[in-house]
Amino acid sequence: MSVIEAVRSRQPELTRLRRDIHAHPELAFAEHRTAEVVAQHLLALGIEVHRNIGQTGVVGVVRGGSGERAIGLRADMDALPMQERNTFEHHSRHPGCMHACGHDGHTTMLLAAAEVLAARRAFDGTVYLVFQPAEEGEGGARAMIEDGLFERFPMESIYGMHNWPGMAPGQFAVHAGPAMASADRFDIQVLGHGAHAAMPHLGTDPVVAAAALVQAIQTITSRTLDPLDAAVVSTTMFHAGEAYNVIPDRATLAGTVRAFSETVATRIESRLRELCAGVATAFGVEVSCEYRRGYPPTVNTLAEANVCAAVAASLVGEQQVSRDARPSMGAEDFAFFLQHKPGCYVWIGNGAGEGGCMLHNPRYDFNDEIIPFGAAYWVELVRKLLPQA
């Protein structure tokens, strides 16, 4: 029986497991129930379990043969702080919290793979099953690393997978190089001098200065960067004033910066600070800029990407594996793992999804029919990287 067939024979149980996790979502570093579900499932398979890594992370250890080589497979567990609008039976039981990114499915696919790996042990070495907390903006990968993940579980490479709505079930996308962008944030405060709105000459208007700054920020990508260096700089918040007839004394801006290289992100930060200083001089205001680095870009290493593409093709055929899919300007904290170890982060097709929704949509739901594809990919990747003699 093939791995896909073996997992499909467990489809009803795996679907119930995934939907149970979906119905009980937990936010970053609060995945206590989810972590315990994972741990108990692994223990029932006879897998060694380590809890509370990076606060709420879980690592399972599966050994096969006597080989000394080791790899890591990662799934994320946390949900998003948003209200679910689905009405199916397994909808979120926690108001203001839902699995809108498919981490419930990622967790289930890795648990399904664990079942096969533990039962067959058709590999030579060690597989570390990394169930990571807090992917959604809180840096759970970094927390696990700081908690000694790679020292306690010495792996030579690490691999991740994310469902991708819009790609058909049974399809994979593998990027040799950047797969996801970095995600930085900026907060800008413009200080002027308040006045009556009917007598603007008696004040220094921060609103006009801030508006000019919003326009100037749009020139960073169009006039500062090489046109071949993809990046996004978006001002997403603008707050000023409280009354119709008062020029306020301050305005605040905030936004996000996305890029596929740290060099480009650094150039954007430098130019943003230059523009703030220029607007301050031109409008006679004070401008302060706080720039915060977030997730780095997710950049797959070439050798590992080639292996992952070959494994996916062995499962679903070459024509079902894209090597030229455009990377996403979304961000992913798997990038922190790739700063320490070679590896590859792939996309697996999720189909049209509930209502054709993309990720982070209140009507999104993971497609249970892709669980066998994801689980089989993990198992075959292990066999490829840790072959038996």
C-alpha positions as CSV (number, residue, x, y, z in Angstrom):
1,M,0.0,0.0,0.0
2,S,1.4,3.4,-1.0
3,V,1.8,6.1,1.6
4,I,-1.0,8.2,0.1
5,E,-3.3,5.1,0.2
6,A,-2.3,4.4,3.8
7,V,-3.1,7.9,4.9
8,R,-6.4,7.9,2.9
9,S,-7.4,4.8,4.8
10,R,-7.2,7.0,7.9
11,Q,-9.0,10.0,6.3
12,P,-12.1,9.9,8.6
13,E,-10.1,9.9,11.8
14,L,-7.6,12.5,10.5
15,T,-10.5,14.8,9.4
16,R,-12.0,14.6,12.8
17,L,-8.7,15.5,14.4
18,R,-8.2,18.5,12.1
19,R,-11.7,19.7,12.6
20,D,-11.3,19.3,16.4
21,I,-8.3,21.5,16.3
22,H,-10.1,24.0,14.1
23,A,-13.0,24.2,16.5
24,H,-10.6,25.0,19.4
25,P,-8.2,27.6,18.1
26,E,-5.5,29.1,20.3
27,L,-3.5,32.2,19.8
28,A,0.3,32.7,19.9
29,F,2.0,31.1,22.9
30,A,-1.3,30.0,24.2
31,E,-1.6,26.7,22.3
32,H,-1.8,24.6,25.4
33,R,-4.7,22.4,24.3
34,T,-3.3,22.0,20.8
35,A,0.1,21.2,22.1
36,E,-1.3,18.5,24.4
37,V,-3.4,17.0,21.6
38,V,-0.2,16.8,19.6
39,A,1.8,15.4,22.4
40,Q,-0.8,12.7,23.3
41,H,-1.1,11.7,19.6
42,L,2.7,11.2,19.4
43,L,2.9,9.3,22.6
44,A,0.2,6.9,21.5
45,L,2.4,6.2,18.5
46,G,5.4,5.4,20.7
47,I,7.2,8.6,19.8
48,E,9.5,10.4,22.2
49,V,8.0,13.8,23.1
50,H,9.5,17.0,24.4
51,R,7.1,19.7,25.5
52,N,7.3,23.5,26.3
53,I,10.1,24.4,23.8
54,G,9.8,28.0,22.9
55,Q,7.0,28.2,25.6
56,T,4.3,26.0,24.0
57,G,6.2,24.1,21.2
58,V,6.4,20.3,21.0
59,V,9.1,18.2,19.4
60,G,8.6,14.5,18.6
61,V,11.6,12.3,17.9
62,V,11.3,9.3,15.6
63,R,14.3,7.1,15.0
64,G,14.9,4.6,12.3
65,G,17.9,2.3,11.8
66,S,21.3,3.3,13.3
67,G,22.2,6.3,11.1
68,E,23.5,9.4,12.8
69,R,22.0,11.9,10.3
70,A,18.9,13.9,11.3
71,I,16.4,16.3,9.7
72,G,13.5,18.4,11.0
73,L,10.0,18.7,9.7
74,R,8.0,21.7,11.0
75,A,4.3,22.5,11.4
76,D,2.8,25.6,13.0
77,M,-0.1,25.4,15.5
78,D,-1.4,28.8,16.3
79,A,-4.6,30.6,15.1
80,L,-5.4,34.2,14.3
81,P,-7.2,36.9,16.4
82,M,-10.2,37.2,14.1
83,Q,-13.9,36.3,14.2
84,E,-14.9,33.3,12.1
85,R,-17.9,33.7,9.8
86,N,-18.3,30.0,8.9
87,T,-21.3,28.2,10.2
88,F,-20.3,24.6,9.6
89,E,-20.2,22.2,12.6
90,H,-16.5,22.6,13.3
91,H,-16.5,26.4,13.4
92,S,-14.5,28.1,16.1
93,R,-15.8,27.7,19.6
94,H,-13.7,30.7,20.7
95,P,-15.1,34.2,19.8
96,G,-12.5,36.4,18.1
97,C,-10.1,33.5,17.3
98,M,-10.0,31.2,14.3
99,H,-7.8,29.0,12.2
100,A,-7.9,31.2,9.1
101,C,-4.4,30.2,7.8
102,G,-4.6,26.4,7.9
103,H,-2.3,25.7,10.8
104,D,-4.8,23.1,12.0
105,G,-4.2,21.3,8.7
106,H,-0.5,21.7,8.8
107,T,-0.5,20.1,12.3
108,T,-2.7,17.3,11.2
109,M,-0.6,16.5,8.1
110,L,2.6,16.2,10.2
111,L,0.8,14.0,12.7
112,A,-0.5,11.8,9.8
113,A,3.1,11.5,8.6
114,A,4.2,10.7,12.1
115,E,1.8,7.7,12.1
116,V,3.4,6.3,9.0
117,L,7.0,7.0,10.0
118,A,6.5,5.4,13.4
119,A,4.7,2.4,12.0
120,R,7.2,1.7,9.1
121,R,10.5,3.3,10.2
122,A,11.7,2.9,6.6
123,F,14.5,5.3,7.0
124,D,18.0,5.5,8.5
125,G,18.5,8.3,11.0
126,T,16.4,10.6,13.2
127,V,13.4,12.8,12.3
128,Y,12.5,15.7,14.6
129,L,8.8,16.6,14.3
130,V,8.8,20.3,15.2
131,F,5.3,21.6,16.2
132,Q,5.9,25.3,16.4
133,P,3.8,27.9,18.3
134,A,3.2,31.6,17.5
135,E,3.9,31.8,13.8
136,E,1.3,34.6,13.3
137,G,3.4,37.6,14.0
138,E,5.0,36.6,17.4
139,G,8.1,34.8,16.2
140,G,7.6,31.3,17.6
141,A,10.4,29.9,15.5
142,R,12.8,32.4,17.0
143,A,11.5,31.5,20.5
144,M,12.2,27.8,19.8
145,I,15.7,28.6,18.5
146,E,16.5,30.7,21.6
147,D,15.3,27.9,23.7
148,G,17.9,25.6,22.3
149,L,16.0,23.8,19.5
150,F,19.1,23.2,17.3
151,E,21.3,22.3,20.2
152,R,18.9,19.9,21.8
153,F,17.8,18.4,18.5
154,P,20.8,18.6,16.2
155,M,19.4,18.5,12.7
156,E,21.3,19.1,9.4
157,S,18.4,20.7,7.6
158,I,14.8,21.7,8.3
159,Y,11.6,21.7,6.1
160,G,8.3,23.5,6.1
161,M,5.0,23.4,4.2
162,H,2.0,25.7,3.8
163,N,-1.3,25.2,2.2
164,W,-2.0,27.6,-0.7
165,P,-5.6,28.4,-1.8
166,G,-5.9,28.9,-5.6
167,M,-3.5,25.9,-6.3
168,A,-5.3,22.7,-7.1
169,P,-5.2,19.8,-4.6
170,G,-2.3,17.5,-5.6
171,Q,-0.1,20.5,-6.8
172,F,3.1,21.8,-5.1
173,A,5.1,24.9,-5.6
174,V,8.8,24.9,-4.8
175,H,11.0,28.0,-4.9
176,A,14.7,27.9,-5.3
177,G,15.5,31.1,-3.4
178,P,13.0,33.5,-2.0
179,A,9.6,32.1,-1.2
180,M,8.2,34.7,1.2
181,A,9.1,38.3,2.0
182,S,10.4,40.0,5.1
183,A,7.9,42.0,7.2
184,D,9.1,45.1,8.9
185,R,7.1,47.9,10.6
186,F,7.4,51.6,10.9
187,D,5.8,54.2,13.2
188,I,6.2,57.9,12.5
189,Q,5.2,60.8,14.7
190,V,5.0,64.3,13.3
191,L,4.9,67.1,15.9
192,G,3.8,70.6,14.9
193,H,2.1,73.5,16.8
194,G,-1.7,73.4,17.2
195,A,-3.9,76.4,16.3
196,H,-7.4,77.4,15.5
197,A,-8.4,76.0,12.1
198,A,-9.5,79.5,11.0
199,M,-6.1,80.9,11.8
200,P,-3.6,78.3,10.5
201,H,-0.8,80.9,10.2
202,L,-0.5,80.9,14.0
203,G,0.4,77.2,14.1
204,T,2.5,74.6,12.3
205,D,0.3,72.1,10.7
206,P,1.5,68.5,11.2
207,V,-1.4,67.1,9.0
208,V,-0.1,68.8,5.9
209,A,3.4,67.6,6.7
210,A,2.3,64.1,7.3
211,A,0.3,64.0,4.1
212,A,3.3,65.1,2.2
213,L,5.3,62.3,3.9
214,V,2.7,59.7,2.8
215,Q,3.2,60.8,-0.8
216,A,7.0,60.9,-0.5
217,I,7.1,57.4,0.9
218,Q,5.5,56.1,-2.3
219,T,8.7,57.2,-4.2
220,I,10.9,54.8,-2.2
221,T,10.1,51.8,-4.4
222,S,9.6,53.8,-7.6
223,R,12.6,56.1,-7.4
224,T,15.1,54.6,-4.9
225,L,15.2,50.9,-5.5
226,D,16.4,49.1,-8.6
227,P,13.3,48.2,-10.6
228,L,14.3,44.5,-10.4
229,D,14.4,44.5,-6.6
230,A,10.8,43.7,-5.6
231,A,9.5,45.5,-2.5
232,V,6.4,47.0,-1.0
233,V,6.2,50.0,1.3
234,S,2.6,50.6,2.5
235,T,1.4,53.3,4.8
236,T,-1.6,51.7,6.5
237,M,-2.5,54.1,9.4
238,F,-2.9,57.9,9.6
239,H,-4.2,59.4,12.7
240,A,-4.6,63.1,13.5
241,G,-7.0,65.6,15.1
242,E,-10.1,65.5,17.2
243,A,-12.2,68.4,16.1
244,Y,-13.4,70.1,12.9
245,N,-12.0,73.5,14.0
246,V,-8.7,72.6,15.5
247,I,-5.4,72.1,13.8
248,P,-3.8,69.4,16.0
249,D,-0.3,69.5,17.3
250,R,0.6,66.0,16.1
251,A,-0.1,63.3,13.5
252,T,1.0,59.7,13.4
253,L,1.7,57.3,10.5
254,A,2.4,53.6,10.5
255,G,2.9,50.9,7.9
256,T,4.7,47.9,6.7
257,V,7.8,47.1,4.5
258,R,8.2,43.9,2.5
259,A,11.3,42.8,0.6
260,F,13.0,39.6,-0.5
261,S,16.4,40.5,0.8
262,E,17.9,42.2,3.9
263,T,19.9,44.5,1.7
264,V,16.8,45.9,0.1
265,A,15.0,46.3,3.5
266,T,18.0,48.2,4.8
267,R,18.0,50.5,1.8
268,I,14.3,51.2,2.4
269,E,14.8,52.0,6.1
270,S,17.6,54.4,5.3
271,R,15.5,56.2,2.6
272,L,12.5,56.4,4.9
273,R,14.6,58.1,7.6
274,E,16.0,60.5,5.0
275,L,12.4,61.4,3.9
276,C,11.4,62.0,7.5
277,A,14.3,64.4,8.0
278,G,13.5,66.2,4.7
279,V,9.8,66.7,5.5
280,A,10.8,68.0,9.0
281,T,13.0,70.7,7.5
282,A,10.6,71.6,4.7
283,F,7.5,72.0,6.9
284,G,9.1,73.2,10.1
285,V,7.9,70.2,12.2
286,E,9.6,67.5,14.2
287,V,9.5,64.0,12.8
288,S,10.5,60.9,14.6
289,C,10.7,57.4,13.0
290,E,10.7,54.1,14.7
291,Y,11.6,51.2,12.4
292,R,11.2,47.7,13.7
293,R,12.6,44.6,11.9
294,G,10.2,41.7,11.9
295,Y,10.4,38.4,10.1
296,P,13.3,38.1,7.6
297,P,12.7,36.9,4.1
298,T,12.1,33.1,3.7
299,V,14.9,32.0,1.4
300,N,15.1,28.3,0.4
301,T,18.6,26.8,-0.2
302,L,19.0,25.5,-3.7
303,A,20.1,21.9,-3.0
304,E,17.3,21.4,-0.6
305,A,14.7,23.0,-2.9
306,N,15.8,20.6,-5.7
307,V,15.3,17.6,-3.4
308,C,11.9,18.8,-2.3
309,A,10.8,19.3,-5.9
310,A,12.0,15.8,-6.9
311,V,10.1,14.3,-3.9
312,A,6.9,16.2,-4.8
313,A,7.2,15.1,-8.5
314,S,7.6,11.5,-7.4
315,L,4.2,11.7,-5.7
316,V,2.1,13.8,-8.1
317,G,4.1,14.0,-11.4
318,E,6.4,16.7,-12.8
319,Q,3.6,18.6,-14.3
320,Q,2.0,19.1,-10.9
321,V,5.1,20.7,-9.4
322,S,5.7,24.4,-10.1
323,R,9.3,25.6,-10.0
324,D,8.5,29.1,-11.3
325,A,5.6,30.2,-9.1
326,R,5.9,33.8,-8.0
327,P,7.0,34.2,-4.4
328,S,4.6,35.9,-2.0
329,M,5.0,39.3,-0.3
330,G,3.5,37.6,2.7
331,A,5.9,36.8,5.5
332,E,6.6,33.5,7.4
333,D,8.7,33.0,10.5
334,F,10.1,29.7,9.1
335,A,12.6,32.2,7.8
336,F,14.3,32.2,11.3
337,F,15.0,28.5,10.9
338,L,16.5,29.1,7.5
339,Q,18.9,31.6,8.9
340,H,20.5,28.8,10.9
341,K,20.0,25.7,8.8
342,P,19.6,24.9,5.1
343,G,16.1,23.8,4.2
344,C,13.1,24.5,2.0
345,Y,9.5,25.8,2.5
346,V,7.0,24.5,0.0
347,W,3.4,25.3,-0.9
348,I,0.8,22.6,-1.3
349,G,-2.4,23.3,-3.2
350,N,-5.5,23.8,-1.0
351,G,-8.0,24.1,-3.9
352,A,-10.5,26.9,-4.2
353,G,-11.3,26.7,-0.5
354,E,-14.5,27.6,1.3
355,G,-16.1,30.3,-0.9
356,G,-12.9,30.7,-2.9
357,C,-11.2,32.4,0.1
358,M,-7.5,33.1,0.4
359,L,-5.7,32.9,3.7
360,H,-6.7,35.2,6.6
361,N,-10.3,35.4,5.5
362,P,-13.1,34.9,8.0
363,R,-14.7,32.2,5.7
364,Y,-11.5,30.3,5.1
365,D,-11.2,26.6,5.9
366,F,-8.5,24.0,5.3
367,N,-9.2,21.4,2.7
368,D,-9.2,18.0,4.4
369,E,-8.8,16.2,1.1
370,I,-5.1,17.3,0.8
371,I,-4.1,15.7,4.1
372,P,-2.9,12.5,2.3
373,F,-0.8,14.5,-0.2
374,G,0.9,16.5,2.6
375,A,1.5,13.5,4.8
376,A,2.9,11.5,1.9
377,Y,5.2,14.3,0.9
378,W,6.7,14.4,4.4
379,V,7.2,10.6,4.5
380,E,8.8,10.5,1.1
381,L,11.0,13.4,1.9
382,V,12.3,11.5,5.0
383,R,13.0,8.4,2.8
384,K,14.8,10.5,0.3
385,L,17.0,12.4,2.8
386,L,17.6,9.5,5.2
387,P,17.7,6.4,2.9
388,Q,18.1,3.0,4.2
389,A,21.3,1.2,3.1
